[in-house]
Amino acid sequence: MLCATIVLLLFLFCVFCVYDCLKPRNFPPGPKWLPFLGCFPTFRRLKIKHGYGYLAFKELTRTYGPVLGLKLGNQKLVVVSTHDLVKKVLLRDEFNGRPNGFFFKVRAFGKNKGILFAEGPSWSQNRRFTMRHLRAFGFGQSIMEKQSILEAKHLVAYLRGASEKGPILMHTAFDVAVLNALWCMFAGHRFDYQNVKLKEILDAVHDAFRLMDPMGGVISQMPFLRFVIPELSGYNELMRILRKLWGFMDEEISEHEKRLAGSSPQDLIDAFLLEISANNGGRDDTIFDRESLLVLCLDLFLAGSKTTTDTLATTLLFSSLHPEWIKVLQEEMDNVIGRSRFPNLEDLSSLPMMEAFLAEIQRFLVLSPLGLPHKTTKDVILDEYEIPKDTIILVDLNSVHNDPGYWDRPEEFRPQRFLDENGRFCQNNASIPFSLGKRRCPGEMLARSTIFLFFAYVVHYFDIEISLDHGEPDPNGYDGFAIAPKPYYLKLMARSDIPYSATT
């Protein structure tokens, strides 16, 4: 009996291994699948070789084509490259789902909540509610510009004070300013630069983005590893970070609960809390409960700060390595704005080189080369391949912004590609740094205005030099959910003939 049982178990194990290696019918081409692991060893080897996940996929794409099919652990995955195919995917509803791997579920208490990784009716309700009330509290209106300008002035004041002590650590220098630009509308207040607790939370955010990748990390591909090697798999670190972030958001919500007490809402959190009170044990399918608010806070905190912060820090890093561009931009602002005031959003249309420079930065420095992950909501056909329901879809935005069919000499940094023959800024719709379709970044307007104002203020007020004591900044950032700049120092020297006041 024991021998028969062992033989049966071995037979079933072999059958499972064979089944686990079978690809779905007409699935996109890719490396062979191994039992339990899929293509993970191949992907891991290429990632170590190139240093970045998206470059590992790029090498595989050269072999198997622009629709690449893989399996990482238990996750079926398709990576889509080239401008035309990526655009087709982003504009089709059946590709608009979000993954439900371990990382994506655990951050939302195992439920379909929030605005980043939710899907279906829950996502659409959350998005509508969030955008409607953010607009009510200033999003997209003159108050948003005033708040952004105020934060830009506080940023300059902070950098001016820090520069008097020596070179400044720049990779996190924009964190508080960027967060404040959103947080006043979302939570009704701003943070001080000296807030120690906030610094701990922002450090946790940076750690989270480096720990995970767009597929949810190895903990989503092989979730059983959290029981076997919880430390090496990243599970322990992930839960430590999430508990810290949950606790921070919970305290923020509790403060709003204490002061709201039936008064009219002053920010998005207040508005959500009033909806919770109005529901008061009503429908079970409502999005308005405290857990949903906490996850929404977490989503906006992460999405509203991290990507814009890294874009600004990387833009300044790139500029420091190419000081000739800083001089060009300073000269343009001096001619258009003068030296007696700071820029505002109305100036952007009169600064074509600045506008072209920032557009080329977002094309050339693709900090989220794989964007946010999508998922098929039903069986679909793409480029004659059959992709099953619940397959993770990654769009290679790096390939979009380097597609030779749309960009002349894409490997070169040339802001002039966004200027017409008369030197006026000319938008190129082939550039999609904020994605397309229903999943297009809802904070695009705030991100664009924040990037311009904060970068323009710094370049207008300071001359910028590399700190020789700390060495040249490394342009190759950390891989993770997005590519984040490594720590670097710059010397900022006030341009003496520009007056400054933090309150005017």
KADAZI-V947578 format. One line per field, one symbol per residue. ss: DSSP state (H for helix, E for strand, - for the rest). A space follows every 50 residues. Layout:
ss: ???
This chain:
ss: -HHHHHHHHHHHHHHHHHHH-------------E---E-HHHHHHHHHHH --HHHHHHHHHHHH--EEEEEE--EEEEEE--HHHHHHHH--HHHEE--- -HHHHH-------------HHHHHHHHHHHHHHHHH-----HHHHHHHHH HHHHHHHHHHHHH----EE-----HHHHHHHHHHHHH--------HHHHH HHHHHHHHHHH------HHHH---HHHH------HHHHHHHHHHHHHHHH HHHHHHHHHH-------HHHHHHHHHHHH----------HHHHHHHHHHH HHH--HHHHHHHHHHHHHHHH-HHHHHHHHHHHHHH--------HHHHHH -HHHHHHHHHHHHH---------EE----EEE--EEE----EEEE-HHHH --------------HHHHE-----E-----------HHH----HHHHHHH HHHHHHHHHHHEEEEE-----------E-----E----EEEEEE------ ----
